[in-house]
Amino acid sequence: MASQYYKQLRSFHAVALTGGFTAAAQYLGIGQPTVTEQVQELEERFGIELFYRKSRRAVLSRIGDELFAITQSMFACEGEAMSLLAQVRDRRATTIKLGSVSSAIGVVFAKELRERLPGVEVELAFIDEPHVRQQLYNFELDLVISAGPDPADAELHRVLYRRSPLIAVVSAEHRWANRRSLSLHDLSKEQGLLVREPSGVGAQLAELCRAHSMPLPRLTGIGSGDALIHAVVHGAGVAVTSAVEYLDTAGTRSVSIAQATVYVDYYLRCLLTRMNRPALRDVLAQVRS
């Protein structure tokens, strides 16, 4: 209801502030008849007298004086709000809440973003794949990086951020430690493979094995990248992960997988309704470029 009378309150405040209708019109940059009409609309609507007209002066009535105390606070807050917005515009600073299912991918993307968009500050959180949509819908995050493939979601916008090849990670004592590459057929003959879940790697392996009519080896899901490499070091098995998530670790070796189609796609996602917000639009444009 207050917004319905914003213009009338603005004119009242200007008259009270300047002491006259002509001065108020000059202060607001509008015609004097408009100021007079808007103040009269308030008086007639609520059956009150806000000013005593004395020659060219306007003197506040008792109720006018009470209302002026309120509009002083009201328009002071408006001034502070516009000042804040102007400061943000001038320094081009904004904060993006970014979630990533991969610590390695998230750290790299945040670094790239700060370099390309210096005014953007990034708050980075590491999340589980099943919680991606919920945290976007609840506005806990602005953007997320998660691995594909995934089911289509009509409420999410996605942009391919990075494609990373799958690699095998073996212990330094493993028979494959000195191999330069492996085939998908080699992996399919393993008794079991270690994968970080949820990460999308297991689903990608299953799809590839079906496409090549190969049996899918038993997969053991491990909850974090650090735990995955720790398991390899201690001889628990061969891990399969994306190259971007592997950090060279003592006691391990990385071995490429020969098939060119063996990779994981990482997508940047946001709510479809927010994709054209200024800060998110700038980030998405950087990724597309």
RONU-962159 format. One record per residue (C-alpha): z, y, x; residue in three letters; residue number from 1. Coordinates in nm, 4 decimals, always signed. Example, Ala and Ser with C-alpha at 12.3 -4.5 7.8 and 13.67 -1.06 7.14 Angstrom:
% residues 2
(node (+0.7800, -0.4500, +1.2300), "ALA", 1),
(node (+0.7140, -0.1060, +1.3670), "SER", 2),
END
This chain:
% residues 289
(node (+0.0000, +0.0000, +0.0000), "MET", 1),
(node (+0.0804, +0.2414, +0.2841), "ALA", 2),
(node (-0.2716, +0.2097, +0.4260), "SER", 3),
(node (-0.4095, +0.3201, +0.0863), "GLN", 4),
(node (-0.2552, +0.6636, +0.1453), "TYR", 5),
(node (-0.3140, +0.6891, +0.5193), "TYR", 6),
(node (-0.5491, +0.9918, +0.4979), "LYS", 7),
(node (-0.3175, +1.1737, +0.2601), "GLN", 8),
(node (-0.0161, +1.1078, +0.4829), "LEU", 9),
(node (-0.2146, +1.2194, +0.7867), "ARG", 10),
(node (-0.3004, +1.5507, +0.6163), "SER", 11),
(node (+0.0597, +1.5985, +0.5023), "PHE", 12),
(node (+0.1840, +1.5345, +0.8567), "HIS", 13),
(node (-0.0619, +1.7832, +1.0043), "ALA", 14),
(node (+0.0419, +2.0563, +0.7593), "VAL", 15),
(node (+0.4107, +1.9914, +0.8307), "ALA", 16),
(node (+0.3423, +1.9907, +1.2042), "LEU", 17),
(node (+0.1330, +2.3120, +1.2153), "THR", 18),
(node (+0.2974, +2.5036, +0.9306), "GLY", 19),
(node (-0.0174, +2.5723, +0.7301), "GLY", 20),
(node (-0.3194, +2.4185, +0.5616), "PHE", 21),
(node (-0.5781, +2.6105, +0.7670), "THR", 22),
(node (-0.4059, +2.5243, +1.0951), "ALA", 23),
(node (-0.3794, +2.1586, +0.9831), "ALA", 24),
(node (-0.7524, +2.1475, +0.9116), "ALA", 25),
(node (-0.8255, +2.2810, +1.2610), "GLN", 26),
(node (-0.5801, +2.0286, +1.4094), "TYR", 27),
(node (-0.7516, +1.7366, +1.2329), "LEU", 28),
(node (-1.1064, +1.8679, +1.2721), "GLY", 29),
(node (-1.1800, +1.8538, +0.8989), "ILE", 30),
(node (-1.2294, +2.1128, +0.6227), "GLY", 31),
(node (-0.9327, +2.3026, +0.4796), "GLN", 32),
(node (-1.0217, +2.2073, +0.1182), "PRO", 33),
(node (-1.0031, +1.8396, +0.2192), "THR", 34),
(node (-0.6518, +1.8845, +0.3594), "VAL", 35),
(node (-0.5386, +2.0690, +0.0463), "THR", 36),
(node (-0.6916, +1.8031, -0.1807), "GLU", 37),
(node (-0.5296, +1.5121, +0.0074), "GLN", 38),
(node (-0.1831, +1.6690, +0.0031), "VAL", 39),
(node (-0.2204, +1.7434, -0.3688), "GLN", 40),
(node (-0.3190, +1.3806, -0.4300), "GLU", 41),
(node (+0.0151, +1.2708, -0.2834), "LEU", 42),
(node (+0.2095, +1.5240, -0.4878), "GLU", 43),
(node (+0.0351, +1.4342, -0.8136), "GLU", 44),
(node (+0.0447, +1.0587, -0.7554), "ARG", 45),
(node (+0.4222, +1.0548, -0.6993), "PHE", 46),
(node (+0.5181, +1.3569, -0.9092), "GLY", 47),
(node (+0.6756, +1.5538, -0.6243), "ILE", 48),
(node (+0.6402, +1.8876, -0.4460), "GLU", 49),
(node (+0.6092, +1.8491, -0.0694), "LEU", 50),
(node (+0.5577, +2.2143, +0.0274), "PHE", 51),
(node (+0.6483, +2.5566, -0.1006), "TYR", 52),
(node (+0.3381, +2.7705, -0.0556), "ARG", 53),
(node (+0.4282, +3.1133, +0.0829), "LYS", 54),
(node (+0.1289, +3.3315, +0.1614), "SER", 55),
(node (-0.0498, +3.1422, +0.4397), "ARG", 56),
(node (+0.2549, +2.9389, +0.5291), "ARG", 57),
(node (+0.3609, +2.6027, +0.3972), "ALA", 58),
(node (+0.7351, +2.5380, +0.3967), "VAL", 59),
(node (+0.8633, +2.1852, +0.3580), "LEU", 60),
(node (+1.0601, +2.1004, +0.0462), "SER", 61),
(node (+1.3651, +1.8762, +0.0706), "ARG", 62),
(node (+1.1629, +1.5609, -0.0035), "ILE", 63),
(node (+0.8847, +1.6926, +0.2222), "GLY", 64),
(node (+1.1345, +1.7272, +0.5061), "ASP", 65),
(node (+1.2498, +1.3668, +0.4568), "GLU", 66),
(node (+0.8912, +1.2433, +0.4504), "LEU", 67),
(node (+0.8069, +1.4410, +0.7663), "PHE", 68),
(node (+1.0863, +1.2602, +0.9529), "ALA", 69),
(node (+0.9174, +0.9325, +0.8627), "ILE", 70),
(node (+0.5611, +1.0413, +0.9449), "THR", 71),
(node (+0.6743, +1.1740, +1.2826), "GLN", 72),
(node (+0.7814, +0.8200, +1.3748), "SER", 73),
(node (+0.4734, +0.6701, +1.2100), "MET", 74),
(node (+0.2183, +0.8810, +1.3953), "PHE", 75),
(node (+0.4140, +0.8645, +1.7206), "ALA", 76),
(node (+0.3757, +0.4838, +1.7047), "CYS", 77),
(node (+0.0057, +0.5271, +1.6348), "GLU", 78),
(node (-0.0227, +0.7504, +1.9414), "GLY", 79),
(node (+0.1566, +0.4934, +2.1585), "GLU", 80),
(node (-0.0710, +0.2171, +2.0271), "ALA", 81),
(node (-0.3879, +0.4140, +2.1073), "MET", 82),
(node (-0.2510, +0.5050, +2.4498), "SER", 83),
(node (-0.1887, +0.1366, +2.5263), "LEU", 84),
(node (-0.5397, +0.0402, +2.4135), "LEU", 85),
(node (-0.6897, +0.3154, +2.6281), "ALA", 86),
(node (-0.4957, +0.1954, +2.9325), "GLN", 87),
(node (-0.6156, -0.1630, +2.8797), "VAL", 88),
(node (-0.9724, -0.0405, +2.8368), "ARG", 89),
(node (-0.9567, +0.1677, +3.1541), "ASP", 90),
(node (-0.8098, -0.1009, +3.3742), "ARG", 91),
(node (-1.0091, -0.3773, +3.2003), "ARG", 92),
(node (-0.7058, -0.6043, +3.2220), "ALA", 93),
(node (-0.6492, -0.8935, +2.9876), "THR", 94),
(node (-0.4735, -1.2278, +3.0037), "THR", 95),
(node (-0.6485, -1.5562, +2.9281), "ILE", 96),
(node (-0.4333, -1.8581, +2.8438), "LYS", 97),
(node (-0.6223, -2.1496, +2.9974), "LEU", 98),
(node (-0.5408, -2.5173, +2.9553), "GLY", 99),
(node (-0.6951, -2.7919, +3.1661), "SER", 100),
(node (-0.6772, -3.1707, +3.1511), "VAL", 101),
(node (-0.7333, -3.1735, +3.5276), "SER", 102),
(node (-0.5169, -2.9792, +3.7705), "SER", 103),
(node (-0.7963, -2.9731, +4.0301), "ALA", 104),
(node (-1.0582, -2.8439, +3.7846), "ILE", 105),
(node (-0.8155, -2.5924, +3.6329), "GLY", 106),
(node (-0.7146, -2.4417, +3.9677), "VAL", 107),
(node (-1.0780, -2.4126, +4.0817), "VAL", 108),
(node (-1.1888, -2.2510, +3.7552), "PHE", 109),
(node (-0.8990, -2.0038, +3.7531), "ALA", 110),
(node (-0.9860, -1.9011, +4.1107), "LYS", 111),
(node (-1.3545, -1.8563, +4.0230), "GLU", 112),
(node (-1.2629, -1.6520, +3.7166), "LEU", 113),
(node (-1.0377, -1.4149, +3.9099), "ARG", 114),
(node (-1.3155, -1.3601, +4.1654), "GLU", 115),
(node (-1.5886, -1.2944, +3.9082), "ARG", 116),
(node (-1.3782, -1.0983, +3.6568), "LEU", 117),
(node (-1.1113, -0.9128, +3.8607), "PRO", 118),
(node (-0.9573, -0.7588, +3.5473), "GLY", 119),
(node (-0.8795, -1.0977, +3.3967), "VAL", 120),
(node (-0.5396, -1.2530, +3.4564), "GLU", 121),
(node (-0.5177, -1.6284, +3.4045), "VAL", 122),
(node (-0.2161, -1.8215, +3.2769), "GLU", 123),
(node (-0.2892, -2.1851, +3.3633), "LEU", 124),
(node (-0.1317, -2.4838, +3.1901), "ALA", 125),
(node (-0.2045, -2.8544, +3.2367), "PHE", 126),
(node (-0.2448, -3.0464, +2.9126), "ILE", 127),
(node (-0.3218, -3.3925, +2.7776), "ASP", 128),
(node (-0.6610, -3.4535, +2.6164), "GLU", 129),
(node (-0.5173, -3.5460, +2.2723), "PRO", 130),
(node (-0.3411, -3.2072, +2.2482), "HIS", 131),
(node (-0.6454, -2.9912, +2.3256), "VAL", 132),
(node (-0.7490, -2.9146, +1.9693), "ARG", 133),
(node (-0.3968, -2.8665, +1.8383), "GLN", 134),
(node (-0.3121, -2.6080, +2.1039), "GLN", 135),
(node (-0.6334, -2.4166, +2.0369), "LEU", 136),
(node (-0.5785, -2.4209, +1.6605), "TYR", 137),
(node (-0.2193, -2.2985, +1.7072), "ASN", 138),
(node (-0.3390, -2.0174, +1.9398), "PHE", 139),
(node (-0.1162, -2.1518, +2.2164), "GLU", 140),
(node (-0.4271, -2.1500, +2.4384), "LEU", 141),
(node (-0.7405, -1.9338, +2.4418), "ASP", 142),
(node (-0.9618, -2.1725, +2.6374), "LEU", 143),
(node (-0.9399, -2.5328, +2.7509), "VAL", 144),
(node (-1.1270, -2.7415, +3.0050), "ILE", 145),
(node (-1.1568, -3.1041, +2.9016), "SER", 146),
(node (-1.3766, -3.3980, +2.9891), "ALA", 147),
(node (-1.6590, -3.5399, +2.7780), "GLY", 148),
(node (-1.8085, -3.7117, +2.6029), "PRO", 149),
(node (-1.6163, -3.6314, +2.2872), "ASP", 150),
(node (-1.6805, -3.6268, +1.9141), "PRO", 151),
(node (-1.8453, -3.3148, +1.7739), "ALA", 152),
(node (-1.6058, -3.0571, +1.6270), "ASP", 153),
(node (-1.7562, -2.7958, +1.3968), "ALA", 154),
(node (-1.4659, -2.5569, +1.4605), "GLU", 155),
(node (-1.4948, -2.5560, +1.8415), "LEU", 156),
(node (-1.7496, -2.3887, +2.0660), "HIS", 157),
(node (-1.8172, -2.5592, +2.3988), "ARG", 158),
(node (-2.0054, -2.4730, +2.7168), "VAL", 159),
(node (-2.0747, -2.7155, +3.0008), "LEU", 160),
(node (-1.8712, -2.5935, +3.2962), "TYR", 161),
(node (-1.9209, -2.8598, +3.5596), "ARG", 162),
(node (-2.0738, -3.2010, +3.6137), "ARG", 163),
(node (-1.8972, -3.4127, +3.8728), "SER", 164),
(node (-2.0115, -3.7546, +3.9975), "PRO", 165),
(node (-1.7820, -4.0518, +3.9648), "LEU", 166),
(node (-1.6563, -4.2016, +4.2901), "ILE", 167),
(node (-1.4506, -4.5032, +4.3845), "ALA", 168),
(node (-1.1291, -4.4525, +4.5823), "VAL", 169),
(node (-1.0048, -4.7468, +4.7894), "VAL", 170),
(node (-0.7264, -4.8032, +5.0383), "SER", 171),
(node (-0.8099, -4.7795, +5.4105), "ALA", 172),
(node (-0.7655, -5.1609, +5.4354), "GLU", 173),
(node (-0.9954, -5.2455, +5.1443), "HIS", 174),
(node (-1.3172, -5.4384, +5.2139), "ARG", 175),
(node (-1.5149, -5.1407, +5.0813), "TRP", 176),
(node (-1.3414, -4.8833, +5.3019), "ALA", 177),
(node (-1.6409, -4.8541, +5.5359), "ASN", 178),
(node (-1.9065, -4.8631, +5.2645), "ARG", 179),
(node (-2.1074, -4.5469, +5.2075), "ARG", 180),
(node (-2.1845, -4.6312, +4.8472), "SER", 181),
(node (-2.1291, -4.8874, +4.5744), "LEU", 182),
(node (-2.3347, -4.9911, +4.2770), "SER", 183),
(node (-2.2151, -5.0115, +3.9211), "LEU", 184),
(node (-2.2730, -5.3860, +3.9572), "HIS", 185),
(node (-2.0192, -5.3935, +4.2453), "ASP", 186),
(node (-1.7583, -5.2263, +4.0266), "LEU", 187),
(node (-1.8264, -5.4539, +3.7295), "SER", 188),
(node (-1.7319, -5.7560, +3.9419), "LYS", 189),
(node (-1.3883, -5.6151, +4.0294), "GLU", 190),
(node (-1.0984, -5.7856, +3.8545), "GLN", 191),
(node (-0.9644, -5.4491, +3.7471), "GLY", 192),
(node (-1.0111, -5.0768, +3.8030), "LEU", 193),
(node (-0.7607, -4.7929, +3.7957), "LEU", 194),
(node (-0.8446, -4.4757, +3.6016), "VAL", 195),
(node (-0.6509, -4.1655, +3.5104), "ARG", 196),
(node (-0.6080, -4.1542, +3.1356), "GLU", 197),
(node (-0.6666, -3.9627, +2.9289), "PRO", 198),
(node (-0.9499, -3.8220, +3.1425), "SER", 199),
(node (-1.2783, -3.9427, +2.9948), "GLY", 200),
(node (-1.3515, -4.1657, +3.2972), "VAL", 201),
(node (-1.2727, -4.4907, +3.1157), "GLY", 202),
(node (-1.4999, -4.3973, +2.8252), "ALA", 203),
(node (-1.7772, -4.3022, +3.0667), "GLN", 204),
(node (-1.7496, -4.6324, +3.2524), "LEU", 205),
(node (-1.7583, -4.8282, +2.9281), "ALA", 206),
(node (-2.0713, -4.6435, +2.8135), "GLU", 207),
(node (-2.2455, -4.7003, +3.1467), "LEU", 208),
(node (-2.1648, -5.0709, +3.1534), "CYS", 209),
(node (-2.3023, -5.1110, +2.8008), "ARG", 210),
(node (-2.6167, -4.9160, +2.8936), "ALA", 211),
(node (-2.6765, -5.1471, +3.1929), "HIS", 212),
(node (-2.5746, -5.4646, +3.0060), "SER", 213),
(node (-2.2900, -5.5272, +3.2484), "MET", 214),
(node (-1.9415, -5.6580, +3.1728), "PRO", 215),
(node (-1.6717, -5.3933, +3.1696), "LEU", 216),
(node (-1.3907, -5.4727, +3.4129), "PRO", 217),
(node (-1.0336, -5.4457, +3.2925), "ARG", 218),
(node (-0.9182, -5.0841, +3.3140), "LEU", 219),
(node (-0.5622, -4.9804, +3.3900), "THR", 220),
(node (-0.4799, -4.6284, +3.2789), "GLY", 221),
(node (-0.2488, -4.4185, +3.4970), "ILE", 222),
(node (-0.1026, -4.0935, +3.3709), "GLY", 223),
(node (-0.1646, -3.8526, +3.6600), "SER", 224),
(node (-0.4023, -3.8013, +3.9498), "GLY", 225),
(node (-0.1204, -3.8159, +4.2048), "ASP", 226),
(node (+0.0035, -4.1477, +4.0641), "ALA", 227),
(node (-0.3517, -4.2826, +4.0677), "LEU", 228),
(node (-0.3931, -4.2167, +4.4417), "ILE", 229),
(node (-0.0405, -4.3441, +4.5111), "HIS", 230),
(node (-0.1372, -4.6728, +4.3439), "ALA", 231),
(node (-0.4478, -4.7007, +4.5639), "VAL", 232),
(node (-0.2517, -4.6347, +4.8844), "VAL", 233),
(node (-0.0149, -4.9176, +4.7962), "HIS", 234),
(node (-0.2959, -5.1628, +4.7304), "GLY", 235),
(node (-0.2726, -5.1729, +4.3505), "ALA", 236),
(node (-0.6498, -5.1674, +4.3140), "GLY", 237),
(node (-0.9666, -4.9600, +4.3219), "VAL", 238),
(node (-0.9582, -4.6263, +4.1428), "ALA", 239),
(node (-1.2518, -4.4574, +3.9752), "VAL", 240),
(node (-1.2313, -4.0811, +3.9318), "THR", 241),
(node (-1.4539, -3.7741, +3.9417), "SER", 242),
(node (-1.5306, -3.6360, +4.2869), "ALA", 243),
(node (-1.3873, -3.2944, +4.2062), "VAL", 244),
(node (-1.0470, -3.4468, +4.1274), "GLU", 245),
(node (-1.0140, -3.6374, +4.4545), "TYR", 246),
(node (-0.8344, -3.4760, +4.7468), "LEU", 247),
(node (-0.8701, -3.6538, +5.0814), "ASP", 248),
(node (-0.5445, -3.8441, +5.1219), "THR", 249),
(node (-0.4171, -4.0424, +5.4205), "ALA", 250),
(node (-0.4606, -4.4151, +5.3664), "GLY", 251),
(node (-0.7526, -4.3776, +5.1237), "THR", 252),
(node (-1.1317, -4.3601, +5.1395), "ARG", 253),
(node (-1.3774, -4.2257, +4.8847), "SER", 254),
(node (-1.7000, -4.4168, +4.8236), "VAL", 255),
(node (-1.9917, -4.2808, +4.6206), "SER", 256),
(node (-2.1424, -4.4741, +4.3296), "ILE", 257),
(node (-2.5167, -4.5178, +4.3678), "ALA", 258),
(node (-2.6383, -4.4656, +4.0093), "GLN", 259),
(node (-2.7411, -4.1017, +3.9651), "ALA", 260),
(node (-2.6258, -4.0997, +3.6036), "THR", 261),
(node (-2.2631, -4.1804, +3.6855), "VAL", 262),
(node (-2.0764, -3.8563, +3.6298), "TYR", 263),
(node (-1.8160, -3.6801, +3.4169), "VAL", 264),
(node (-1.8930, -3.3587, +3.2285), "ASP", 265),
(node (-1.6224, -3.0956, +3.2006), "TYR", 266),
(node (-1.6544, -2.8556, +2.9099), "TYR", 267),
(node (-1.4968, -2.5179, +2.8461), "LEU", 268),
(node (-1.3900, -2.5013, +2.4809), "ARG", 269),
(node (-1.2588, -2.2342, +2.2460), "CYS", 270),
(node (-1.2323, -2.1813, +1.8720), "LEU", 271),
(node (-1.5693, -2.0961, +1.7195), "LEU", 272),
(node (-1.4106, -1.8025, +1.5363), "THR", 273),
(node (-1.2940, -1.6503, +1.8675), "ARG", 274),
(node (-1.5992, -1.7024, +2.0893), "MET", 275),
(node (-1.7175, -1.3408, +2.0481), "ASN", 276),
(node (-1.3836, -1.1775, +2.1238), "ARG", 277),
(node (-1.4462, -0.9443, +2.4236), "PRO", 278),
(node (-1.2432, -1.1293, +2.6883), "ALA", 279),
(node (-1.3539, -1.4795, +2.5821), "LEU", 280),
(node (-1.7142, -1.3657, +2.5465), "ARG", 281),
(node (-1.7120, -1.2371, +2.9074), "ASP", 282),
(node (-1.5660, -1.5646, +3.0378), "VAL", 283),
(node (-1.8160, -1.7803, +2.8472), "LEU", 284),
(node (-2.1033, -1.5640, +2.9732), "ALA", 285),
(node (-1.9878, -1.6189, +3.3313), "GLN", 286),
(node (-1.9830, -1.9963, +3.2795), "VAL", 287),
(node (-2.3302, -1.9966, +3.1231), "ARG", 288),
(node (-2.4670, -1.8006, +3.4180), "SER", 289),
END
